[in-house]
Amino acid sequence: MTVSTAAPATVSGEAGILKAEIGGFTPHMVTLQWTEDDGWTQPLLGPHQNLSVSPASAALHYGQSIIEGLKAHRQSDGSFAVFRPFDHARRFRSSARRLSMPELPEELFVGSLERLVEANREVVPDRPGHSLYLRPFMFASEANVVPRPARAYTVVFISFLMGSYLGEDADAVTAWVCRDFPRAFPGGTGSAKTPGNYAPTMPAQLAAGRAGAQQVVWLDAREGRWVEEMGSANLFFVRGHGADRTVVTPPLSGTFLPGITRDSVIAVAAELGHRVVQEPVAIDQWRADCESGLITETFGCGTAAVVTAVGGVRDGDEEWHVGDGTPGPVTRAVRERLRAHHHGLVPDVHDWRHPVAEGRQG
Ligand SMILES: Cc1ncc(COP(=O)(O)O)c(C=O)c1O
């Protein structure tokens, strides 16, 4: 079977952090509908094709729309396992709640993913290291230009190919600190995965590019002082050396995405014997601790980013390096261990992998 027809996939907001090769969209997609009167339809598998949308569709006018992003990984025996699909299903529900949209039951979310992976498995090379990026999304499809919660929604699951990890050789990225405006604010939608969080970040991405950086670091809205997240990734800092190292990540505040990878990295770093703490990191402290050598590594993590080192930071006229500017030992070890969990190379002690059985297509 040949790989997709459609244009090469890009993931908005992640340019520059995707270290893996990205292929095209896969040939199949799954759709479901919800209406106030009839509730959910069953998932329908069909070809990846254009949608027919009313120009009065509420999503286009008022932004009632949510997304998810997760992966199915090739296992060493050639089969596939979806990584933490029930956690993504729960986050999809929580994003829906925040926007007064219907909550897709977890069994329908995971069942749709199983059908999608099963239908598209042939286009993924039969070698470990390859994965399918799965993109569920829901939008208000009712033709309605009154600003109230819509009464009809469409859910679609599409996917595209991702190549093997570059592993140890992955470069570090340069991050640019956005001081012009915050990404999210207390009481807002920062912890939901909704397109409305991404569009307003585009000017900052362009500014980062002009400053020679690939990623934007977001600070809290109240004080403009606390580091929250970076592009489509959560951030980790390695403080100290050798056995005294501590792995630090900002605590969930409601103003940034509770990353599933963040949660996995907390577990993986502990598996590797590191002390992990969740505590706020001030931007000035990040810089001072890098300059004094106390912070030795910083990395971002997310489904698409996996684990990506930050080698340097630009903040207005200031600029600093993290460690020697290349991925450090903790970053590399966490990435390798996480990769082993993805591809079934270590026991599934956390119950993270959801195997997809062959032959349930149709
Ligand atoms: C804004 C933002 N932060 C963090 C993440 C990382 O989340 P996850 O690890 O669940 O992919 C993502 C990616 O989904 C994101 O879009």
The ligand as a Gaussian input file, in Angstrom:
#p B3LYP/6-31G(d) Opt

LIG

0 1
 C        0.767000      23.409000      24.696000
 C        1.267000      22.028000      24.924000
 N        1.970000      21.766000      26.051000
 C        2.439000      20.529000      26.317000
 C        2.222000      19.470000      25.433000
 C        2.705000      18.093000      25.776000
 O        1.607000      17.254000      26.074000
 P        1.660000      15.692000      25.798000
 O        2.851000      15.190000      26.510000
 O        0.396000      15.170000      26.381000
 O        1.768000      15.507000      24.333000
 C        1.515000      19.718000      24.238000
 C        1.280000      18.622000      23.271000
 O        0.219000      18.069000      23.278000
 C        1.010000      21.013000      23.985000
 O        0.309000      21.275000      22.861000

